[in-house]
Amino acid sequence: METYEEMDRALQQVSSNVDTDEKPLDPAESARLARERGWAEPIPYDYQSYGNKDARDWAGIAARYEWQDEYGDVGPRNPDLEQQLFHHEYITRVGHKLAELNAYEVKAEVPEGRDRVKPILDWESAGLHPIVRENISLCLYERPTAIQSYAVPAILTGRDVIGIAQTGSGKTGAFLIPILSKLMGKAKKLAAPRPYATNAFVPAEHAVRAEPLVMIICPTRELSTQIFDEARRLCYRSMLRPCVAYGGAPVRQQREELQKGCDILIGTPGRIMDFMNQVNVLSLKRVRYTVIDEADELLQSDWEDDFRKIISGGDVAEDGDHTYMMFSATFNKECRQLARTYLGANWVRVRIGRAGSSHLNVLQEVIYVEESQKKRALHDLLVTMVPIRTLIFANTKDQVDIVDDFLYNHGMPVTSIHSGRTQGEREDAIRAFRTAKCPIMVATGLSARGLDIVNVMHIINFDLPKTAHGGINEYIHRIGRTARIGNEGIATSFYSEKDSELASDLVKILLECKQKIPDFLENYIPPDQVLDFDDDTDEEINLAEDTGNADAAADPWGQSEEASNWQVQSPAVKEEPVDAWGEPSQNPAKGSLEQSSWGY
């Protein structure tokens, strides 16, 4: 690829450019070079024009399909909303390297004596509700990813799930698709009463208490709004109404959205607890599905107290009919042990490759740069390479501000995000980055956790993460902001002696992903290149393990047919019979939908 070749040439030049007193950077000359290379002019942030919080276009009030009682079982199409939800240019599309992403060994582990999971190979055979099938087609999801092929049938048959897969592998769809499919045919029976949610909504007259059927908890505001967007797409033309609750945005607007009715609640722990304390606004008594996304982050000590309060507090799951799901790219043993305190006995753990691994679609480059030369190296890299959407990570809020100011003052179209910014500023930064108004964004690791921005082709670790603050797991999450769902990308990391504590783990990741090891890291290559990662098993329990490894003597179902990685043809397993949408329903959707022009 021409872009990769040009970027590689740019990388070769970086370490030789030293910022000295004799040769300081000239901002005017830097700006000229940026324009010459093709970078757009930097755009100053207009704080005054964004001062009115109520007038702001908040992510949480984005348009969604509003159900009317006269619709029957399937709502009519809304062409304008359909265009916004499915055909927007800023939606990430499946890339041409999806096969490489799916080529990892799959392990579907269940407690000994429990039934194994039969993977799905296509959407047609998954037994999904027809509206979900139609929306999947509109999303251009041609076939399940590896994590989806196992998680979807597990959830459809009522299993609690721990899902561990590489970043950008379709984990959000892995839980949303089966949950929504199971609920769509029964929404009228299960959902709470609601008013007509129209523009004429008057809280004093029409407000109802939100009683969601699904609760999805996320560690960051940005991830919660991103999952909300995906839920808006998959709930299209159905009665199910998604809402999002997160800090920093106006409470009044979020409260009013909840009071219009809420079946799918997505949010951060703090704001969810705030609404839980308002008994006339939110009740969790109808919740049947609880999903913890980026679960390892939420199960760390800083989040665990809030998490426990939400799970055990209030009136959640009074009838006991409750399914728990936890998903992440990294999930150490301590987190898995804690997670099982919430899981039922019939759980499934699906692992795509090794927990905490990256994938081959990310080209990883590590270059040695002294701390005093980092800004110059960053400048030289950006003005030498072709202009592409670039996400830069720094370790602290102050460092993010410093890098942002430096790049802006040297003519680069940059924005930035961290937890010290107002929520309005954070949403503006994401919007500017997503639309390429500012194709360069500087961020802290947590603020960008789980972000899925279309066409992010380059990740730059200005600072490598410290072992005390995530270490190699944080590195995996960072570089996973590129090469989403089968696309390709590059991750460049600046390394200095201060990063030596990460060196051993970094080299193992590079070797595992078949990446080049720079000469200054060769001393960290393990003997015979044997990669010994942290224990990825559960010694304290007995597991029955299915694997989709093509090298196995037989496939996981005991047949002699050749297995092809995770795409295993398997006989039926002992499971309870289900109807076409997952379980019996008194009011299933009726009729057959016309196949869209996108095909299945």
N, C-alpha and C positions, 0 to 999 in steps of 0.2 A: 504494500500500500504506500502510495507516494507520501501521504501525510506522515506515516510512521518513519519512513526513511529520512524525511526532512527533520523530524523531531530528533531522531537519533544523531544526525549530524550536529544539531544544535547542542545536544547533551555533551558531545565530545569537546565542544568549545568552552563549556561553562567553567570547568575547574582551572583553566589557564588564565581566566580574566580576574585579576586581583584589583580590588579597590584600594588605592593608596593615596596618601596625601598629595603625591605628585600628579595623580591622575584621577581626581574626583569626578563623579558623575555630574553632568550638566543637565538639569531638568529640561531646558529647552531642546537640547540635542536629543535627549531621550524621547521627548514627545514627538520630535520630527521622525526619529527612527520608528516609533510605534505607528505613526500615520503611514510611513513608507512601507512598513510591513503589512499593513492592512487592518490594524486595530482601530476601532472607532474612537471618537473623542470621548474623554471622560465626562460624565454627567453629574453635576453637583446635586446633592440631595436637598430638596426644597422642604425644609421643616415647617415653614409657615403654611404651605398649602395643604399639609397633612395634619393640621392641628385639631380638626373637628373629628372626634372619635366616632360620633354617630353617622357622619357622612362618609366615612371610610368604607371601602369595599372589602369587608372582612371575609375571610375564607369560610367561616362558619355559617354564613347566611347565603351561600351559593345556592343557585336554583336546583331543585330536585323535583322528581315527579310527584305531583300532588293528586292523591286519589279522590274520586268522587263516588258516592254510593251507587249512582246509576250505572257505573261502568260494568257491573257484573263480575266476571272472574278475571278478565284480561282487559287492561286499560287500552284506549286508543293511542296511536302514535302521536307524538308531539314533535314535528319536524325541526322546529327551532331548538328545542332542548336536546333532541337527538344529535343535532349538529354540534352543539356545545359539548356534550358528554363524550361522543365517540369519534368525531372527525376533526377534533382540534389538533393543530399542528404541534402542540406542546405535549402530546401524549406519547409515552415511550412505546415503540413498536418492537415486536420480536425480531431479533437480528439473525443473520445468516449463519451464526456460529452456535445455534441452539443445540445442535447435535453434540458438540464438544462439552457443553454445560451438562447435558444429560448422560454423558458417558462415564459417570462415576459409579462405583459400586454402591448399591443400596442395601441397607440393613433395616429390616422391619422387625423390631424386637418386642415380644410380648411376654408376660409372666408365664412360667411353665404351666402347661395344662390348658392354656387359653387358645382360642381359635386364631389362626393366622389370617393375615389380610390378603385378599385377592386384589392385585393392582388393576387399574383400568388402563387401557391402551389408547383409548380415544374418547371423545366426549359423547359420541352416539351411544356407546355401550355403558355409560356411567349411570343411567337411570335418573337423570336430572329432570327437574321441572322444565317444561317447554319454554317458559319465559326466561329462565336462567340460560338455557341453551341458546336462545335467540340473542341474549345480551352478550354471551361469550363470543358468539359469532360477530357481533357488532364491534367487540373489542379486538377482533382479529386474532384471538387465541386459537390457533388452528388445532393444537393438540396439547394434552397435559404435559407439564414438565415433570421431572422425576419426583420431586416432592409432592406434586399434585396427584401423581398416579397412585400413590399409597395413602396420602392423608385424606383425599376426597372419599374413597370408599370406607375408610376407617370411621370418619365422622358420620357418613350416611348411615352406618350401622350402629351408631350410638356409642362409639368408643371415645374415651379420653385420649388425647394425643399430645405427645411432645415431638415437635418437628424441628430438625436441625439440618440446615442446608446452606450452601454457599450464598453469599449476598447476590441479589439480583436473580434469584432462581424461581420466583413466583410464589413465595410463602404467603403473601396476602391473599391471593386467589385460592391457595390451598385450604384456607379456613372459611373465607367468605362464600365461595361457590357452594360447598355442601350445606352450610348452615342456611343460607338463603333458599336453597332448593328445598330443604326439608320444611321450611316455614311457609313458603308461598302458598301451597295448597290449603293451609290451615290458618292463615292470617286472620280471617274473619272470626274464627272460633277462638283463637288464642289471644289476639291483640286486645288492648284496652280500648274503651270508647274514645272517640276523638271528634272534634268539631270539623267543619269544613275549613281547611287551611287555605284560605284565599287571601287576596289583598285586602279584603274587608275584615280581616281578623281583628277583633277588639278584645284584648286580654280580659278586661273586666266582665265581658259578656260570654266569651267563647272559650276561655282557658280551661284545660283539663290537666290532670296530673299525669306526667309522663311515667309510663310503666313499661319499660323496654323488655323485649324478649331476649335480646343479645347485648352483652356488655363487652367492649373491646378496650383494654387498658394499655396505654402507651407511655413510654418514658419522656417523650418530648412533644411539644406543641406542634412542631412541623410534621412529625410522623402521624399524629392524630388527624390533622387536616388532610394529609395525603391518603390515609385509609378511608376517610370520609368521602373523598373524591371517587375512590374505587367503589365504595358502597353505593354512591349515587348512580354509577353506571350499572352495577349489577342489580339494583333494585328498580330500574327503569320499567315502567308499565306494570308495576305490581303495587299492592296495597302497603307494602313494607316501607316505612319512612325512616331514613337515617338522620341522626343529629350528631353534632360534635360539641364537646364541652372542654375548654382549655383555658388556662390562665392568661391574663394580659388583655384579652378582648372584652368588650362591654358585657357585663353580667346580664343586663336587661335584655339585650338582643338574644343571647343564648337561652335565657329563661323563656322568652316568648316562643322561640323555636321549639323548645321542649313542650310548652303548653299547647302547641298545635298538634301534639301527638308524636310519640317517639317509639319505634320498634327496635331500632339498632342504635345503641348509644356508644359512641367512640369518644375517648377523652383521656386526659391526664389525671393522675390520682387526686391532686389537690382540688381541682375544680369539681370533679365528680363528688368528692366528700362534701364540698360546700353545698352542692345541690341536694345531697342526701340529707343534710341537716335542715332542709326546707321541705317538710313533709307534704306540703301542698303542691310542691313542684316535681319531686322525683321519688318514686318508690321502686325498689328492686324485687318486689315479691313475685313478679312474673318472669324474671330472668331464667332462661333455660340453658343459655350458652355463655360462658365466660372465657374470653380469649386474652392471653397476655402476650403482646407482641414485643419483640426485643426482650424476652423474658429474663435473660441473664442480667440485664441492666436493672430491671424492676425488682429482682430478687436479691440484689446487693443490699448491704446494710442501710444505705441511705433511703431506700425505698420500701424496705420490707415492712416497717410499721404501718405506713399508709396502705400498703397492699393488704395486710392482714385486716385492717379496719374495714376496707371495702368488701373483702370476701366474707368476713364473719359479722359485719355490722349491719344495723338496720334490719330489714325484713327480707333479705335476699334468700331466694330459693326455699320458700316455706314448704313447698310440696316435695322437696328432695329430688325432683327430677331435673338434674343439673349435670351438664357436660363441661369439662374444663379442657382448654387447649393452651399450649405454650409453644411459641415459635421463636427461633433465633438462629443466627449463623454460628454463634459461639455459645457453649453451654457446658461449663466445667462440672466436675463430679459433685462439688458442694451444692451447686445450684440444682442439679438433678435430684439430689437427695431431699432438698427442701421442697422441690416441686412435687414430689410424690406424696407429701403430706396433704396435698389438695386433690390428688388424682384418685379415681375409683380403682377397684381391683382389676377391671378389664381394660387397662390402658395399653396404648401402643406407642413405641418410640421409633420414629422414622429418621434415619440418618442417611444423608446423601454424602458419600465420601467420608472423610474424617471430620469430626466436630472441630470447628475452628480453622478449617482449611480455606484457601482461596481457590480460584480456578484458572485454567490456562488461557482464558480470553483476555486476561490482564497482563500486559507486558510490563514487568517490574524492572526499574533501573535504580541503582543506588550509586550516588556520586559523593566523593569526599569533598566537603566544603568546611573551612574553618568558620567558627561562629561569627567572627568579625567580617566575613566575606559573604554571608548568606544573602543579604539584600542585593548586593551586586550580582551574585550568581543568579538570583531569581530574575532580576531585571534582564540580564543577558540571555537567559533561557527564553523569556517571553518575547523579547524583540528579535530573537533569532529564528524562532519556530513560526509555523503558520498559525494564524489566529483561530483558535478553537475554544469551545467552552471549557474553562479550566477552574477547578476547585482546589484551593490552597488551604492547608491545615497548619495552624499554629497551636501551641499548647496552652496559652493563657489568653484571657480577654485583652490584657494590655498589649500582648504581642500581636494579636489580631488587629488592634487599632493602629499599631506602629506600621505593620506591613501594609495595611489599607492606605494609610496616609502616604507612605513612601511611594506606592504604585500610582496613586492618584496624582501626586505632585510631579511624577515623572511621565504623565500623559497616558496612563493606562485606564481603560474603562472598567473600573472595579467597584464592587460593593462588598459588604461584610456583614457577618451575623455572629452574635454570641448572646449569652444569657443576660448580660448587662444592658442590652438594648430593650426599648419598649417593644411590646408585641406588634404594634403598628410598624415600627422600623424593621422588625424581623420579617414580617409578611411582605413589606415593600422590597426588602433585599431578595427574598426568594422569588418574588414576581419579576424583579429586574433581571435576575440571573436566568430564570426559566425562559423569559422572552428574548434573551440575548441583548436587552438594553444595556446591561452590564455583563458581558460574557466571562468576567473573572470574578470569583467570590472567594473571600478569605473567611475562614470559620474555625471555631473550636470543634473538637471531635464530637462532643455530646450534642451540640446544637445541630449537627448535620447527620445525626444517627438515623439511619433508615431512609434518608432522602432518596427519591427517585426522580431525577431531573433528566429530561430527554437530551440526548446528544452530549452528555458530559464525557469528553474523550480524554481528558488529562487530569490526573490527581497529582498534586505536588505536596509532599510532606516537608514544608519549610522547617518544622520541628518534628522529629520522630517522637512517638508517644513514650512516656516514661513508664517503667515497669510498675511503679506505685500507682499509676493512673491508667490501668488497662493494658499496658504493654503490647504484646503481640496480638492479643484479641482486638485491641483498639486499632491497630494497624490493619487488620483484616477488614474491620468495618469501614475504615476510611477508604481503602483502595476499592472497596465494593461499591462505591458511588459511581464508578464507571463500569463499562462492559455489562450492562444490565440485560437480562433475559436474552442472551445469545448475541449481544453486540460486542464490540471490541473496544479496548481502551489502553492507556498507558498510565503507569504510576511511577513518578520520579520522587526519590527521597534524598534529602540532604543529610549526610552522615558526618559526624565529627567524633572526637574522642569522648565527648560527654554521652554519646549514645552506646558506649561499649557494653552496658548492661543488657541491651536488647540484641546485641550482635549474634549471639548463639541461636536464639529463636528466629531471628530474621534470616539467617543463613539456611536454617532448616526449611523455612517457608519457601525461600528461593529455590532450593534443591527440589523440594516436593513439586513445585510448579515448573520445573525444568527451565529455570531462569539463569542468566549469566551471574557468576559470582565475581565481584570485583577483587582485584589483587589485595586490597587492604583488608578484606574479610576472609581471605583464604585460610588463615590460621584457625578460623572457627568452624571449618568444615569437619564434621565428625569422622572418625576413623572408618575407612571403607564406605563412607557416605551412608552409614546406617542411621536412619532417622528415628530417633526415640522421642516421641511426643509424650506430653502428660497423659496419664492413664485415661483411656476413653471407654472403660468398661465399668460395670457395676458388680463388684465382687460380693456385695452384701445381699444380692438377690439371684434367683435362678431365672435365666432367660431362655425362651425358645426363640431362635433367631432364624429369620428368612433372609436370604441374600440374593441379589440379582447379579452376582459376579459371573461374567461370562467364562471365567477360567475354572469354575467349579466343575466337579465331575458330573454332577447332575443339577438340574434346576431346583429351586427351593421346595418344589412340590413333589420331589421324588421321581419325576419322570425322566426319561432318557432323552427328551427333546433338547436340542441345543438352546441354551439361554443366550440372550443378546443384551448384556448389561442389565438395565432395569426393565427393559421391555420384554417381560417374560410371559409367554402364553402359559396359563395355568388352569388346572381343572377347578371346578367349584370347590369351595371350602365349606366347612360346617358353620353356617350362619343362619340367623333367623330370616325367613323370607320377608322381602320388603316390596312395596308397590313401586311404581315407576318413579315416584318422587321421594322415596326414602322410607316412608312409613305410612300406614293407613290414614286417610283423611276423609272427613265427612263432606268437605267442600273443595275437591280438587279443581284445578283450572280445567276448563272444558275446551274442546275443539282443538284442531291442529293449526299451528301457525304456519304461514307461508315461509318457505326458506328464503332468507334474505339474499341479496345479490353477492354477499361476501362468501356464502357457502359455509359449510361446517368443516 
